[in-house]
Amino acid sequence: MVSATAIILGAAVLALVWAAIQFLAISKIPVKSNEGGEADETTGLTSEGGDADATTERLLEIYTAIYEGAESFLKAEYTVCFWFVLVFSAIVLILVSWGTGWDWVRGAFTMVSFVLGAGTSIVSGYLGMKVAVYSNVRTTVSAQKSGWTACFNTAFRAGAVMGFALCGLGILMLYLTMLVYRTHYPQPEEWIYLTECLTGYGLGGSSIAMFGRVGGGIYTKAADVGADLVGKVVHGIPEDDPRNPATIADNVGDNVGDVAGMGSDLFGSFAESTCAALVIGSSVGVSDGWDAMVFPIIVSGVGVAVCLVCSFLATDILPVRKEEHVETALKVQLISTTLLMIPAIFLTAFGFLPTQFALKAVVGETELTIAPWMAASCVIMGTVGGLIIGLITEYFTSHSYRPVREVADACKTGPATNMIYGIALGYKSVIIPVVVLALVIYGSFRLCDMYGVALAAIGFLSNLATGLTIDVYGPVCDNAGGIAEMAELDPAVREKTDALDAAGNTTAAIGKGFAIGSAALVSLALFGAFVTRIRHSSDDALFSDGVNMLEPLTFAFLIIGGMIPFAFAAMTMKSVGFAAMMMVMEVQRQFDERPHLLDANPTERPDYDACIKISTEASLKEMLPPGAMVILTPLLTGILFGVNALSGLLVGALIAAVQLAISMSNSGGAWDNAKKYIEKASPDSDLKGKGSDIHKAAVVGDTVGDPFKDTSGPALNIVMKLMAVLSLVFADTFYAINNGGGLFHMA
Amino acid sequence: MVSATAIILGAAVLALVWAAIQFLAISKIPVKSNEGGEADETTGLTSEGGDADATTERLLEIYTAIYEGAESFLKAEYTVCFWFVLVFSAIVLILVSWGTGWDWVRGAFTMVSFVLGAGTSIVSGYLGMKVAVYSNVRTTVSAQKSGWTACFNTAFRAGAVMGFALCGLGILMLYLTMLVYRTHYPQPEEWIYLTECLTGYGLGGSSIAMFGRVGGGIYTKAADVGADLVGKVVHGIPEDDPRNPATIADNVGDNVGDVAGMGSDLFGSFAESTCAALVIGSSVGVSDGWDAMVFPIIVSGVGVAVCLVCSFLATDILPVRKEEHVETALKVQLISTTLLMIPAIFLTAFGFLPTQFALKAVVGETELTIAPWMAASCVIMGTVGGLIIGLITEYFTSHSYRPVREVADACKTGPATNMIYGIALGYKSVIIPVVVLALVIYGSFRLCDMYGVALAAIGFLSNLATGLTIDVYGPVCDNAGGIAEMAELDPAVREKTDALDAAGNTTAAIGKGFAIGSAALVSLALFGAFVTRIRHSSDDALFSDGVNMLEPLTFAFLIIGGMIPFAFAAMTMKSVGFAAMMMVMEVQRQFDERPHLLDANPTERPDYDACIKISTEASLKEMLPPGAMVILTPLLTGILFGVNALSGLLVGALIAAVQLAISMSNSGGAWDNAKKYIEKASPDSDLKGKGSDIHKAAVVGDTVGDPFKDTSGPALNIVMKLMAVLSLVFADTFYAINNGGGLFHMA
């Protein structure tokens, strides 16, 4: 039989090679306005205009502007991250070493993992941005050709580059680190230390994800909201109109927020769920060897292969030939990968897990006996649960179903009823996902204790490569449309990219459902690992009967924990609102000073860079306070008030964050699609269509929804995960302070 | 020394007498348009017009219309409540009797308490509505006089009638019930059963409060939002303009929702906190007698006396002579009662509690020794905590401070940024109240275990009479303004009532802060009592080491519990949105069919009754699903899944409800006051004032805020309390089902 190492490294390399192949396919498309297609009557911008060359030049110009904007933002953002990593790795080194009785090796290994996790996250985000920018313009060009296959495939392949590269890189770095650490910890009894040091990898990934999601989220939405407010409301020009000074910033935002930020987020989830499963399952290694212990990583490796096979369905076996095929193709990806994962997981479990193995329960003295079918079932519960949550999310955010149509109807009586209906929709959409999560938690917890919860989280993310592909596909299409508009191509091109984007919007919402659900499971698993660590460190003095919520300190921190997501959402939303208002003022200033910018065929371009600068500066400044809150709260709680307080904090935050994240993402998605639904309506229908008062009311909802769905909502994932992984990494340190009582001796 | 019974009954009678005196003072004001005041140039409505008689007639006409609308709604609502009480008292009788091994006495006593609690709540609500309607028009008349003292005092006295009558009635009924039950349970050892049967009183109070808050809340906001949308947005007439068909329904709503509903809510809190304290402290009776056991009720009695004394500050010692005095007068009430309560509580504790007494901790085997100062400190923590939360609420909702002004500024860039800022404000406003609550919980829990938490809840509500006075004052002024507008009195009258109302808005927000904070403590105390009951019933087999949140079922239900408040908010918000849209359509129909209704001096009145009917029917229909959810969820969870699941559900709901309730109430209050702030701005200022686009953006926020602050937000209080008290009442029943494992044998 093949060894685990062969499979894991093989899968990682396969993923990277596949990403390279997809990239090659994209790179074959020249950035050149298409002359043979149905859309070659492009309107030139300058007086020489009218010919394809001028358009090509314009395309290149826009491409360069977006590329440079994204590059300069990411550089600035990653500079901040660099300093953060530098300072925080010193903190990790010192606190972990001190917490383990000055075991410098564990401190250093944890620090190295942290740096590697952070580095991989940065590379993933940067790579994603590059690929996306590279592919946007090529998608636009492909959309000039007749038929849907070419442009869909281009955007889909762009997603695949990101999806597979990230998975490959994540698995590769994680596993290589493990192999290196194993040379220092060769004995199975020591692997518990190995896996503990590895948790730094999750912490690094999630820290960068926090900054990426928040910084990128503020950037993209400040630009988007700003462009919307000015363009649509104040001057009646579309958001991607080249005369709108915020338009390049808006398109840059799609790449740095929706691609780079989201990539870092999901990389973080992957890293953390793997670390949680490894820490909890490290005792498996003692009894049954390395290959059994690394079962969670094998699942991820197998997932890559499954996703690769299924991706042929979209690009080759059932290619997209009509507009209606687009959404189906993406949905087929999600469903087919989930279905194919089921037998794959069973085979993996029976192949690599011993026929039975023992695990100690997180609470009490019970020893569980686990068979492969039990572990496989936990993984599958996660995979299937993810799909169900995804499909429910689709029901609540796609305008093919009643909820979004009700929101659209509510626009008839103005923006206020639109808001009320949209918020109510978000709150209501929480019900089924939470029940599904509760079922997955209960089922996996009962079957395999905390190890089961961690496996379920792995299961949620097992088709990550596909999830990421689809997630990246959306912003690429969005940007392709923006470029078409800015380059003043034939409106038919824009219509095509809009149709591609609409499907992407819904599937992006599905992706968010996945991300939030997996984050909840990951956080619970990390919390379980934290409790196990503390129990172990305290020789069963703490938490051996579980975590009592009627401990005064724990209860007090339960409600404080529940407050954190609200405070976080408040900070991030206000940052977006504030930056958007600055953007509006800047744009207005430009129009006031140079009114001819608004001419039908202006001879001068607006100052795009000023808007890019506002977004960049605002997001870098505004990402720090919420980031600091999320990192410092668990750290200070653990240090000052001890582990009982920290337990309450983590669980409270988890409970509130799940609900708020789901509701915010879905409200935002629903508003966006309600607006699109109204735009599609004819002026004679009862929804009156584009430009009507009903449409204006819908735009208000969409604008409010922007920070909901792309800044605060998805960043709440990271809030729960990051707080939990941080607690796990510093578990020994917290216990070392007055036996878990904190500096205030609260235990 | 006086006996506890003398003090309690004395205080209750005093409160009732004082309410009667205040009522007499109001009734001396004749409903007659004032000819001597500065505002006697009233504009007559009909062609005979111009004289005071026509105005008087008009005043009486409006008064009658509002009175009849309110009366008919409450009758309809209480008919639903009657059937609910009938059916549910049978359920209480049977389930409690069965759960206690067919102890029919306990079943019957619990049922009688339930009926009495429900009855008292209905009487309180009805009485409040009567007094408010009676006083509204008299406040309008008083506002015609020169000076501020008369009109302020009239509105304040109306509040006092409700405040003192409700407190008096609540204490009287509760205590008399106890005295009657004592004849059956004369031995101190049996008092535990006595107090348990008494919990039905809290359940009854809270059930009616649920329907009152939700039904009344939907009624008032459907009418308000409907009137706003049509009046301000569609036709440009003010919301209280007599030509607006929804205007009477809007004014009826103030009385049935903001007065009757809120009265029932706070009565419920009072009843539940007292019941929780009595159940937890019942063992005190065994060692130290009846007077020590009823200490919590004595505190409430003393509170009445303190509130009575302080009320002279507002009406006589420092009467309101200028506009600026209004807000100060109300704030002085809150602060003075809190300060005076501190020595009063100490005296009561040292007077009635033994120098030390023992209490068993809710978790573990610890026996706590409690001294009077400790009990007094818990009560005081509650009282002071309530004041701090109130003042923070004021900071976030009054336009004297930065947060609301920022929201007003955000209106400059349209309704979307207004929404983003307002929601962010609400989320942010959660931070300090939650920290204060956590401190109160930790402090009181550490000092006196769960008994301390219950005492803190009592402390929160100790100046309930004053809180209610101020809460009722607001809608009375609001209605007085509406009447002035509808009767077309001099605009100066409206300006005066508006100024009175603005202060009332802020203090109403303070009152909501109180209500939410106390609800959180009450729920925790009730949960503690529930755990104690189960522990006792199971002979320490369950919960003796606390409630472990890492029990799979408990954790699964923690996140389900966290979902309940969101689902509840979704249902109630959507109900308001739906009913408001129906209202808009009805109004539009009237205007379309009879366009001359919009003439400057119409000869015909719109069909007010049609709008009243829509609000009534919508609210009665729409209050049932959320009410059923809140009642059935804990009941079915306990019956099907057992007590571990139920524990998770209660705590999860508590954590999420606190945050959501505070944020929704404060967002709503802030939007309302941001709108008022913009209305006060002059057209030359940067906020542009009434009628501008900035104002229109503010109106959108205000409209969204209506269901936030007056329907969903405050009703979330009741969600947590009702779920907790229901679990406590049926604790024995749940344990009786498979030893707390539920029908599904989950334990």
Interface residues (C-beta under 8 A of the other chain):
Chain A: V225 D228 L229 V233 V362 V363 A410 K412 T413 G414 P415 A416 T417 M419 I420 Y421 I423 A424 L425 G426 Y427 K428 V430 I431 V434 V435 L437 A438 L439 I441 Y442 F445 R446 A520 L524 G528 V531 D545 G546 V547 N548 M549 L550 E551 P552 L553 F555 A556 F557 L558 I559 I560 G561 G562 M563 F566 A567 A569 A570 M571 M573 K574 V576 G577 A580 M581 V584 S647 V651 G652 L654 I655 A656 V658 Q659 S663 V699 V700 T703 V704 P707
Chain B: V225 D228 L229 V233 V362 V363 A410 K412 T413 G414 P415 A416 T417 M419 I420 Y421 I423 A424 L425 G426 Y427 K428 V430 I431 V434 V435 L437 A438 L439 I441 Y442 F445 R446 A520 L524 G528 V531 D545 G546 V547 N548 M549 L550 E551 P552 L553 F555 A556 F557 L558 I559 I560 G561 G562 M563 F566 A567 A569 A570 M571 M573 K574 V576 G577 A580 M581 V584 S647 V651 G652 L654 I655 A656 V658 Q659 S663 V699 V700 T703 V704 P707
